[in-house]
Amino acid sequence: MIPNLIGAMCAITWHIYDNQEALYGLVTLQGIFTFIGNSTLAIASFTIFKKTETYE
């Protein structure tokens, strides 16, 4: 998950400083979708971990 987050932050930072001002809404949208995707990945990882836990 960390590489996904780092890659997303690099892309968003690049877009903020290199895009036209008219595209800032898309940068914000990309940030929101990145957050949702990373959160979903974290929840899925935690769910899989809890289901594979054994009590032997």
ZIRA-V625920 format. One record per residue. N is the residue number from 0. RES is the residue in one small letter. PHI is phi in radians with two decimals (none if undefined). D_CENTER is the distance of its C-alpha to the mean C-alpha in whole Angstrom. Layout:
n/res/phi/d_center
N/RES/PHI/D_CENTER
N/RES/PHI/D_CENTER
This chain:
n/res/phi/d_center
0/m/none/8
1/i/-1.09/9
2/p/-1.04/10
3/n/-1.09/6
4/l/-1.15/5
5/i/-1.12/9
6/g/-1.09/9
7/a/-1.15/6
8/m/-1.13/9
9/c/-1.11/12
10/a/-1.13/11
11/i/-1.16/11
12/t/-1.08/14
13/w/-1.08/16
14/h/-1.12/15
15/i/-1.10/17
16/y/-1.58/20
17/d/-1.99/21
18/n/-1.57/20
19/q/-1.25/23
20/e/-1.08/23
21/a/-1.18/23
22/l/-1.70/20
23/y/-1.09/18
24/g/-1.10/17
25/l/-1.20/15
26/v/-1.12/13
27/t/-1.11/12
28/l/-1.08/12
29/q/-1.09/9
30/g/-1.10/7
31/i/-1.12/8
32/f/-1.15/7
33/t/-1.11/3
34/f/-1.08/4
35/i/-1.09/6
36/g/-1.11/5
37/n/-1.18/4
38/s/-1.15/7
39/t/-1.08/9
40/l/-1.10/8
41/a/-1.15/10
42/i/-1.13/12
43/a/-1.11/13
44/s/-1.10/14
45/f/-1.16/16
46/t/-1.10/18
47/i/-1.10/19
48/f/-1.07/20
49/k/-1.18/22
50/k/-1.34/24
51/t/-1.63/25
52/e/-1.22/26
53/t/-2.00/30
54/y/-2.09/33
55/e/-1.55/35
